[in-house]
Amino acid sequence: MKNLKKLAALFLAASMAAASLAGCSKKTETKTETPNTSVSSETSETSNTSETSKTFKVALCLSGAANDMGWCQSAYEGLKLLESDYGCETAYTENLTPDDIEAAFADYAANGFDVVIGHGYEFGDPAVEVAEQYPDTKFIVTEGEVSADNVASYVTKCEEGGYIMGMLAAGMSKSNKIGFVGPIQGASLVKIMNGFEDGAKSVKPDIEVQTAWTGSFTDTALGKEAAQAMIDNGADVIGHCANESGTGAINAAKEAKVYATGDSYDQNGLAPETVLSSSIYHIPHVIEIAFQSVADGSFAGGIYNLGMKEGAVSIASYHELEDKVPDEVKAEIEKKVLAIAAGEFTVTCDTKIR
């Protein structure tokens, strides 16, 4: 039987092959570096080798830490890809609150950055506001719902990963009760929570799905508290889409010896004996696609959606828990993953709070 890791690699390889750059050649060397926890500016040692010979300046703005092993780190790795593979001059700012975003955007634009990326829906409105003042800077928002002449949103179909994690949670639950923890309510996060519930109920229509919002992207204690309340109420699998706050949910599941599912990144390393799998958002790939439109001159404001079919979403392997997941559960999940990637099944994108 094929495993999920092979499927994920297949989807990503196919889409990456299709997304070649026009007018901006990609270098072959790569660099690996551990992100720090302060505002930083970094420049590639080698210059951009594109046909235009332009060295692009690209900045990234994050709501959390660049080394969170989740949502923010995935974007940081995308920034490093642009630095190492395309010779971009890069900078990033971490742990931005909503009140800080406009100032950070304006500062980068005023300092001549060609591209400023806001990673998360909360960067959308500030991007439009600042973009009007800096028409020569391109603003890219992940999970945004905004657009302008120099603003583009790239939306990952995260609900697809949420649906599969819900199927897995339901398939592994013995109590017929599972839980899901979210951070701050927003369309890009609500759709994951709803996708999780829909996936779970596709497997067990009568399953109880407990949900909670922590109100924070970074407070691990709140995530742990929310998950623990669900566990105390009988939930034996916990899912999340709560960034660093979700790490607290994973920790609660680990301590209670119940299963959990990860989000954004392969989070099995946080709790190898309890994290069953994770929905992975290939944000570096998304950032590369967005950057290529700037590099080849085809950038246009708009809202662009990318999912499993485009290699932007995949599912992590079961790692050490491979033998714990019944074959029938694996088979059902693999069948659904293939159907989504082939466009034969569409996960409903429901952004209304239930």
C-alpha positions as CSV (number, residue, x, y, z in Angstrom):
1,M,0.0,0.0,0.0
2,K,1.3,3.5,-0.8
3,N,2.0,5.6,2.2
4,L,1.1,9.2,2.6
5,K,4.7,10.4,2.5
6,K,5.1,9.0,-1.0
7,L,1.8,10.6,-2.1
8,A,2.9,14.0,-0.7
9,A,6.2,13.8,-2.5
10,L,4.5,12.8,-5.8
11,F,2.1,15.8,-5.7
12,L,4.7,18.3,-4.7
13,A,7.2,17.1,-7.4
14,A,4.6,17.3,-10.1
15,S,3.6,20.8,-9.3
16,M,7.1,22.1,-8.8
17,A,8.0,20.8,-12.2
18,A,5.1,22.7,-13.7
19,A,6.0,26.0,-12.0
20,S,9.2,26.9,-13.9
21,L,10.4,30.5,-13.8
22,A,10.3,32.9,-16.8
23,G,13.1,35.4,-16.8
24,C,14.5,34.5,-13.4
25,S,16.8,31.4,-13.4
26,K,16.9,29.3,-10.3
27,K,20.2,28.4,-8.7
28,T,21.1,24.9,-7.8
29,E,22.9,25.5,-4.5
30,T,20.9,25.7,-1.2
31,K,21.7,26.8,2.3
32,T,20.3,25.6,5.6
33,E,20.1,27.9,8.6
34,T,18.3,27.9,11.9
35,P,16.1,31.0,12.2
36,N,16.8,33.4,15.1
37,T,14.3,35.1,17.3
38,S,14.9,38.8,16.5
39,V,14.3,41.2,13.6
40,S,16.9,40.3,11.0
41,S,18.1,41.3,7.6
42,E,20.0,38.8,5.5
43,T,21.7,39.0,2.1
44,S,22.7,36.2,-0.2
45,E,26.5,35.9,-0.8
46,T,25.9,35.4,-4.5
47,S,24.0,37.7,-6.8
48,N,20.8,37.0,-8.7
49,T,21.6,35.3,-12.0
50,S,18.3,36.0,-13.7
51,E,18.2,37.4,-17.2
52,T,17.3,40.8,-15.8
53,S,20.3,40.6,-13.4
54,K,18.1,42.4,-10.8
55,T,18.6,41.6,-7.2
56,F,15.2,41.6,-5.6
57,K,14.6,42.8,-2.1
58,V,12.0,40.7,-0.3
59,A,10.7,41.1,3.2
60,L,8.5,38.8,5.3
61,C,6.2,39.8,8.2
62,L,5.2,37.1,10.7
63,S,2.6,37.0,13.5
64,G,4.7,34.5,15.5
65,A,8.3,33.1,15.8
66,A,10.2,32.1,12.7
67,N,11.2,28.8,14.4
68,D,7.8,27.7,15.6
69,M,7.9,24.3,13.8
70,G,4.6,25.3,12.2
71,W,2.9,28.1,10.3
72,C,5.5,30.8,10.6
73,Q,8.5,28.6,10.1
74,S,7.0,27.4,6.8
75,A,7.0,30.9,5.5
76,Y,10.5,31.6,6.8
77,E,11.7,28.6,4.9
78,G,10.1,30.1,1.8
79,L,12.0,33.4,2.3
80,K,15.2,31.4,2.7
81,L,14.4,29.6,-0.6
82,L,14.2,33.0,-2.4
83,E,17.5,34.0,-0.8
84,S,19.4,30.8,-1.6
85,D,17.9,29.9,-4.9
86,Y,17.3,33.3,-6.5
87,G,19.9,35.5,-4.8
88,C,17.3,37.8,-3.2
89,E,18.2,40.2,-0.5
90,T,15.9,39.3,2.4
91,A,14.6,40.5,5.7
92,Y,12.0,39.5,8.2
93,T,10.1,40.6,11.3
94,E,8.6,38.2,13.8
95,N,5.9,38.4,16.5
96,L,4.0,41.3,15.0
97,T,0.7,42.2,16.6
98,P,-2.1,43.6,14.5
99,D,-1.2,47.1,15.7
100,D,2.3,46.7,14.4
101,I,1.6,45.5,10.9
102,E,1.1,48.7,9.0
103,A,4.2,50.3,10.4
104,A,6.3,47.2,9.5
105,F,4.9,47.2,5.9
106,A,5.5,50.9,5.5
107,D,9.1,50.6,6.8
108,Y,10.0,47.9,4.4
109,A,8.4,49.7,1.4
110,A,10.1,53.0,2.3
111,N,13.4,51.2,2.4
112,G,13.1,50.1,-1.2
113,F,11.9,46.5,-0.8
114,D,10.4,45.2,-4.1
115,V,8.2,42.6,-2.4
116,V,6.7,42.5,1.1
117,I,5.0,39.3,2.2
118,G,2.4,39.2,5.1
119,H,1.9,35.7,6.2
120,G,-1.7,35.3,7.3
121,Y,-5.1,36.7,6.7
122,E,-4.6,39.4,9.4
123,F,-2.1,41.1,7.1
124,G,-4.7,41.7,4.3
125,D,-6.3,45.0,5.2
126,P,-3.0,46.6,6.3
127,A,-1.4,45.5,3.0
128,V,-4.1,47.3,1.0
129,E,-3.8,50.4,3.2
130,V,0.0,50.7,2.9
131,A,0.1,49.6,-0.8
132,E,-1.8,52.7,-1.9
133,Q,1.1,54.8,-0.5
134,Y,3.8,52.7,-2.1
135,P,2.7,51.7,-5.7
136,D,6.2,50.5,-6.7
137,T,6.2,47.8,-4.0
138,K,4.4,44.5,-4.5
139,F,2.5,43.2,-1.4
140,I,1.7,39.5,-1.1
141,V,-0.6,38.2,1.5
142,T,-0.9,34.5,2.3
143,E,-4.5,33.4,3.2
144,G,-5.7,36.9,2.4
145,E,-9.0,37.9,0.8
146,V,-7.8,41.2,-0.6
147,S,-6.4,42.5,-3.8
148,A,-5.3,45.8,-5.5
149,D,-3.1,46.8,-8.4
150,N,0.0,46.0,-6.3
151,V,-1.6,43.5,-3.8
152,A,-2.2,39.8,-4.4
153,S,-3.5,37.1,-2.0
154,Y,-2.4,33.5,-2.3
155,V,-4.8,31.3,-0.5
156,T,-3.8,27.7,0.5
157,K,-6.7,25.3,0.5
158,C,-6.0,24.4,4.1
159,E,-9.5,23.0,4.5
160,E,-8.3,20.0,2.4
161,G,-5.8,19.1,5.1
162,G,-8.3,19.8,7.8
163,Y,-10.7,17.4,6.2
164,I,-8.2,14.6,6.0
165,M,-7.1,15.1,9.6
166,G,-10.7,14.9,10.6
167,M,-11.1,11.6,8.8
168,L,-8.0,10.3,10.6
169,A,-9.2,11.6,14.0
170,A,-12.6,9.9,13.6
171,G,-11.0,6.7,12.4
172,M,-8.7,6.5,15.4
173,S,-11.3,7.6,18.0
174,K,-12.6,5.0,20.4
175,S,-14.7,7.3,22.5
176,N,-16.5,8.8,19.5
177,K,-15.4,12.2,20.9
178,I,-12.7,14.3,19.3
179,G,-11.6,18.0,19.7
180,F,-10.2,20.8,17.7
181,V,-8.4,24.0,18.9
182,G,-8.2,27.2,16.8
183,P,-6.4,30.5,17.6
184,I,-8.1,33.8,16.5
185,Q,-11.3,33.4,14.5
186,G,-10.7,34.3,10.8
187,A,-11.9,32.8,7.5
188,S,-8.6,31.0,6.8
189,L,-8.8,29.3,10.1
190,V,-12.5,28.7,10.4
191,K,-12.4,26.8,7.1
192,I,-9.8,24.4,8.6
193,M,-11.9,23.7,11.7
194,N,-15.0,23.2,9.6
195,G,-13.1,20.9,7.2
196,F,-11.9,18.9,10.2
197,E,-15.5,18.4,11.4
198,D,-16.8,17.6,7.9
199,G,-14.0,15.0,7.4
200,A,-14.7,13.4,10.8
201,K,-18.4,13.1,10.1
202,S,-17.8,11.6,6.7
203,V,-16.3,8.7,8.6
204,K,-18.6,8.6,11.6
205,P,-21.7,10.8,11.1
206,D,-22.6,10.7,14.8
207,I,-19.1,11.6,16.2
208,E,-19.0,14.5,18.7
209,V,-16.5,17.3,17.6
210,Q,-15.7,19.7,20.4
211,T,-14.2,23.0,19.4
212,A,-12.6,26.0,21.0
213,W,-10.8,29.3,20.1
214,T,-7.9,30.4,22.2
215,G,-7.9,34.0,21.1
216,S,-4.1,33.8,20.5
217,F,-1.7,32.6,17.9
218,T,1.2,32.3,20.4
219,D,-0.1,31.4,23.9
220,T,0.7,27.7,24.4
221,A,-0.9,27.7,27.8
222,L,-4.3,28.6,26.4
223,G,-4.0,26.0,23.7
224,K,-3.1,23.4,26.3
225,E,-6.0,24.5,28.6
226,A,-8.5,24.2,25.8
227,A,-7.3,20.8,24.7
228,Q,-7.3,19.5,28.3
229,A,-10.9,20.6,28.8
230,M,-11.8,18.5,25.7
231,I,-9.8,15.5,27.0
232,D,-11.5,15.8,30.4
233,N,-14.8,15.6,28.5
234,G,-13.8,12.4,26.8
235,A,-12.1,13.5,23.6
236,D,-9.4,10.9,22.6
237,V,-8.0,12.7,19.5
238,I,-7.1,16.4,19.4
239,G,-6.6,18.5,16.2
240,H,-5.6,22.1,15.9
241,C,-4.8,25.0,13.5
242,A,-3.6,27.3,16.2
243,N,0.1,28.0,15.3
244,E,2.2,28.1,18.5
245,S,-0.9,28.0,20.6
246,G,-1.5,24.6,19.0
247,T,1.7,23.3,20.4
248,G,0.0,23.5,23.8
249,A,-2.8,21.4,22.5
250,I,-0.3,18.8,21.3
251,N,1.4,18.9,24.7
252,A,-1.9,18.3,26.5
253,A,-2.6,15.2,24.3
254,K,0.9,13.9,24.9
255,E,0.6,14.2,28.6
256,A,-2.8,12.5,28.6
257,K,-1.6,9.8,26.2
258,V,-4.2,10.5,23.6
259,Y,-3.6,11.1,19.9
260,A,-3.2,14.5,18.2
261,T,-2.9,15.8,14.6
262,G,-0.6,18.5,13.5
263,D,-1.0,21.5,11.3
264,S,1.1,23.5,8.8
265,Y,4.2,21.5,9.3
266,D,5.1,17.9,10.0
267,Q,4.7,18.1,13.8
268,N,5.3,14.5,14.7
269,G,8.7,15.6,16.2
270,L,6.9,17.5,18.9
271,A,5.3,14.2,20.2
272,P,6.4,11.2,18.2
273,E,4.2,8.8,20.2
274,T,1.0,10.7,19.9
275,V,1.0,13.0,16.8
276,L,-0.6,10.7,14.2
277,S,0.0,12.9,11.1
278,S,-0.1,16.6,10.1
279,S,-1.6,18.6,7.3
280,I,1.4,20.2,5.6
281,Y,1.1,23.5,3.8
282,H,3.9,23.9,1.3
283,I,4.2,27.6,1.9
284,P,7.8,27.8,0.4
285,H,6.2,26.6,-2.9
286,V,3.4,29.1,-2.6
287,I,5.9,31.9,-1.9
288,E,8.0,30.8,-4.9
289,I,5.0,30.9,-7.2
290,A,4.0,34.4,-6.0
291,F,7.6,35.6,-6.3
292,Q,8.0,34.3,-9.9
293,S,5.1,36.6,-11.0
294,V,7.1,39.6,-9.8
295,A,10.4,38.3,-11.2
296,D,9.0,37.7,-14.7
297,G,6.8,40.8,-14.8
298,S,3.5,39.0,-14.8
299,F,2.3,40.1,-11.4
300,A,-1.3,41.1,-11.2
301,G,-3.4,41.9,-8.2
302,G,-5.9,39.2,-7.4
303,I,-6.8,36.2,-5.2
304,Y,-5.2,32.9,-6.1
305,N,-6.2,29.5,-4.6
306,L,-3.7,26.6,-4.4
307,G,-4.4,23.1,-2.9
308,M,-3.4,19.5,-3.2
309,K,-3.8,19.6,-6.9
310,E,-1.2,22.4,-7.2
311,G,1.2,20.8,-4.7
312,A,0.4,23.4,-2.0
313,V,-1.1,21.0,0.5
314,S,-0.1,17.4,1.5
315,I,-0.3,15.0,4.4
316,A,2.7,13.9,6.5
317,S,3.5,10.2,7.0
318,Y,2.5,8.3,10.2
319,H,6.2,7.9,11.3
320,E,6.4,5.8,14.4
321,L,2.7,5.4,14.6
322,E,2.4,3.6,11.2
323,D,1.5,0.3,12.9
324,K,-1.0,1.9,15.2
325,V,-3.3,3.1,12.3
326,P,-5.5,0.4,11.0
327,D,-5.1,-0.5,7.3
328,E,-8.7,0.3,6.5
329,V,-8.3,3.8,7.9
330,K,-5.1,4.3,5.8
331,A,-6.8,3.0,2.7
332,E,-9.8,5.3,3.1
333,I,-7.6,8.3,3.7
334,E,-5.3,7.6,0.7
335,K,-8.3,7.1,-1.6
336,K,-9.6,10.5,-0.5
337,V,-6.2,12.3,-0.9
338,L,-5.9,11.0,-4.4
339,A,-9.4,12.1,-5.2
340,I,-8.8,15.6,-4.0
341,A,-5.5,15.9,-5.8
342,A,-7.1,14.7,-9.0
343,G,-10.0,17.1,-8.7
344,E,-12.5,14.3,-8.3
345,F,-13.6,15.4,-4.8
346,T,-13.9,19.0,-3.6
347,V,-13.7,19.8,0.1
348,T,-16.2,22.5,1.0
349,C,-14.6,25.8,1.9
350,D,-16.9,26.8,4.7
351,T,-15.7,30.0,6.4
352,K,-18.8,30.5,8.7
353,I,-18.4,29.9,12.4
354,R,-20.5,27.0,13.5
